[in-house]
C-alpha cells in the first residue's frame, strides 16, 4: 500500500526524553544507609564517585524504621534521574532488598560489618545475596563501598546516564 491510501496511517515517532526542556538532572547514583553510624563506612563510595565526576546523593533511610520512605525513594528514584542505587546495611541488611523490591534500577548491596552480631558481617552478606527470584541485588565485599562505586560507574558507562548526555546514549524508558 502506498501512503496515499486512506486506510493507512503512519505511526508518530516517539519524542525522545532529551527534548524535555525543563528536565533538571538529579544525581546519577543514590546511596542509602540504614543508620547515621554507617556514614563513615560508605564515605569511600562518595569519594570514588566524586573523583569520577559522577553525581550522587547520600540519605539515611532504614528499611525497618522508615519502610514507607524507603519504598517511596526507590519508586521515584528513576524519575529524578537516578540510574543506580547503592544500599549499605549491616546486621539484618534488609535495606538493599527493600530497595530492589520497589525499583527496576540496578541495586548494589554493601554488607557492613557489625560488632553486634556473632557473624561480624556474615549475616549481612547472607541477607543481601539470598534474594528471591525477580528481586536482584548485586553484592560487593564486606565494607566494600568503594567497589560498589566502581561497579556503579561501570553500569553507567554502559549507557545508563542522563538522556542525551553522551553520544550514542539511548533514551531511558
C-alpha positions, 0 to 999 in steps of 0.5 A, spaced: 500 500 500 502 506 498 501 512 503 496 515 499 491 510 501 486 512 506 486 506 510 493 507 512 496 511 517 503 512 519 505 511 526 508 518 530 515 517 532 516 517 539 519 524 542 525 522 545 526 524 553 532 529 551 527 534 548 524 535 555 526 542 556 525 543 563 528 536 565 533 538 571 538 532 572 538 529 579 544 525 581 546 519 577 547 514 583 543 514 590 546 511 596 542 509 602 544 507 609 540 504 614 543 508 620 547 515 621 553 510 624 554 507 617 556 514 614 563 513 615 563 506 612 560 508 605 564 515 605 569 511 600 563 510 595 562 518 595 569 519 594 570 514 588 564 517 585 566 524 586 573 523 583 569 520 577 565 526 576 559 522 577 553 525 581 550 522 587 546 523 593 547 520 600 540 519 605 539 515 611 533 511 610 532 504 614 528 499 611 525 497 618 524 504 621 522 508 615 519 502 610 514 507 607 520 512 605 524 507 603 519 504 598 517 511 596 525 513 594 526 507 590 519 508 586 521 515 584 528 514 584 528 513 576 524 519 575 529 524 578 534 521 574 537 516 578 540 510 574 543 506 580 542 505 587 547 503 592 544 500 599 549 499 605 546 495 611 549 491 616 546 486 621 539 484 618 541 488 611 534 488 609 535 495 606 538 493 599 532 488 598 527 493 600 530 497 595 530 492 589 523 490 591 520 497 589 525 499 583 527 496 576 534 500 577 540 496 578 541 495 586 548 494 589 548 491 596 554 493 601 554 488 607 557 492 613 560 489 618 557 489 625 560 488 632 553 486 634 552 480 631 556 473 632 557 473 624 561 480 624 558 481 617 556 474 615 549 475 616 549 481 612 552 478 606 547 472 607 541 477 607 543 481 601 545 475 596 539 470 598 534 474 594 528 471 591 527 470 584 525 477 580 528 481 586 536 482 584 541 485 588 548 485 586 553 484 592 560 487 593 565 485 599 564 486 606 565 494 607 566 494 600 563 501 598 568 503 594 567 497 589 560 498 589 562 505 586 566 502 581 561 497 579 556 503 579 560 507 574 561 501 570 553 500 569 553 507 567 558 507 562 554 502 559 549 507 557 545 508 563 546 516 564 542 522 563 538 522 556 542 525 551 548 526 555 553 522 551 553 520 544 550 514 542 546 514 549 539 511 548 533 514 551 531 511 558 524 508 558 
